[in-house]
Amino acid sequence: MSDRIDRIRKAWGQRNFSEELAFQEEVIIDRLVQEAKRSRRILEIGVGNGRMISILRSRGVKTDFIGIDINNYIRNAGVQGVIADCIYLPFQSESFDLVYSLGVVEHFPETAAAIREHARVLKSGGTVLVMTPHLGLATVIKWFQYLYHSQYRLGSFQAVRGRNLTIGFMRRCFEAAGIEIIACRGAGVRQNTSRVKRLVKAVLPNRWLHPHLYCLGYKCGLVGESAISTENSSPYDNPNDV
């Protein structure tokens, strides 16, 4: 594994994962359940301990899941798990009906390459969902938390907290990967009636307030295949390799 993987593994190797749905995920969970129920084969990138898969199963999803991660706790995820780098997914092209990652691709600079891999292993007409931190007011708070809790001892802000990305950047990554965008917007703003929160929302543009963003799209046949094949060939396209 590269130094990049080692840094991320160090930062996340001792994390305790919640079993609950994260606040920012509430905006996408219904659509994710809908897509999962109509899919025959699903890949979660950054599966961790299988938290999201457990949530989806509790909501009636019975589809087969495969999960990848870079840490050994994947063995407790309750699914077929593979320890792998999401920039080089060990699967043939056109293998999954649904591919999603929640808080993964922001932890390294090769975000665009990782999203191309999301698209490569997705079947034509399949759905891809990516959620990451969003660049905005919350980014300043995250930096202070990173310093206050001495998380720099675990690694860089990028490895520990993840880069905070923009909606425009994520849209460009999806379009370059041949993914037709259904929705790409901010998420995770809590409803709060305090005077300070109302004042902040009145003064600042709404796009600055979202601590997270998500991008949802589908692979549009030959357009997606053409865009991917010219930019992102894979050693796993040989059926004898998997």
PyMOL commands that set and color helices and strands:
alter all, ss='L'
color gray80, all
select helices_A, chain A and resi 3-12+23-27+29-37+51-58+72-76+105-107+111-120+137-148+151-153+157-160+167-176+195-203+206-208+221-231+235-237+239-241
alter helices_A, ss='H'
color red, helices_A
select strands_A, chain A and resi 41-45+64-69+80-83+96-102+122-133+179-187+212-219
alter strands_A, ss='S'
color yellow, strands_A
deselect
rebuild
show_as cartoon
